[in-house]
Amino acid sequence: MRILGKNSSADAYRVAIDLGGTEIVALVSDALLSQQYGTDEKVSHDQAYEWIAAQQHDLNDAITALHKGAAPRAPFTHITLE
């Protein structure tokens, strides 16, 4: 998984996974990150990068599910494909 940075207009972090040789880009919303940290405030870039790195296996599963047309399991329902 690669973190491609912040998409300010979408209020989300862009992440990419390699799925069978195809790069799939998804958006991890600020709302999900704030929820996971238990705050109403936006989390810092460092916190976002740390959480994404720690959750990369589950994020990979969620992005794969979205790519296949399925719904990811909670709390990853806030993730969307770009």
C-alpha positions in Angstrom: 0.0 0.0 0.0 1.2 3.5 -0.9 -0.1 6.7 0.7 -0.4 9.2 -2.1 -1.1 12.2 0.1 -4.1 14.3 1.1 -6.9 15.2 -1.3 -8.1 18.4 0.4 -11.2 18.8 -1.8 -12.4 15.3 -0.8 -11.3 15.6 2.8 -9.5 12.3 2.5 -6.2 10.6 2.1 -5.4 8.9 -1.2 -4.1 5.4 -0.9 -3.2 2.9 -3.6 -2.9 -0.9 -3.7 -1.7 -3.2 -6.4 -4.4 -5.6 -7.3 -3.3 -8.1 -9.9 -1.0 -5.6 -11.6 -3.6 -2.8 -11.6 -3.2 0.2 -9.2 -6.4 0.9 -7.4 -6.7 4.3 -5.7 -9.1 4.8 -2.8 -10.0 7.7 -0.5 -9.8 7.2 3.3 -12.0 10.0 4.7 -11.0 12.4 7.4 -14.3 11.4 9.1 -13.2 7.7 9.4 -9.8 8.8 10.8 -11.4 11.2 13.3 -13.9 8.4 14.3 -11.1 6.0 14.9 -9.2 8.5 17.1 -12.4 9.3 19.0 -12.4 13.0 18.1 -14.6 15.5 16.2 -11.4 17.3 15.1 -9.4 16.4 12.0 -6.4 14.2 12.9 -2.9 15.3 12.1 -1.1 14.1 9.0 1.2 12.0 11.3 -1.7 10.4 13.0 -3.4 9.7 9.6 -0.2 8.1 8.2 0.3 6.0 11.3 -3.3 4.8 11.3 -3.2 3.9 7.6 0.0 2.0 8.1 -1.3 0.1 11.1 -4.5 -0.8 9.2 -3.1 -1.5 5.8 -4.2 -5.2 5.8 -7.8 -4.3 6.6 -7.7 -1.3 4.2 -6.4 -3.6 1.5 -9.4 -5.9 2.1 -11.8 -3.0 2.0 -10.5 -1.6 -1.2 -10.5 -5.0 -2.8 -14.1 -5.5 -1.8 -15.1 -2.1 -3.2 -13.3 -2.9 -6.5 -15.3 -6.2 -6.7 -18.5 -4.3 -6.1 -19.0 -5.5 -2.6 -19.4 -3.4 0.6 -16.4 -3.3 3.0 -17.0 -4.2 6.6 -17.3 -1.6 9.3 -15.7 0.7 10.1 -14.2 0.9 6.5 -17.6 1.8 4.9 -16.3 5.4 4.7 -13.7 4.4 2.1 -14.5 5.2 -1.6 -12.7 4.4 -4.8 -11.3 7.4 -6.7 
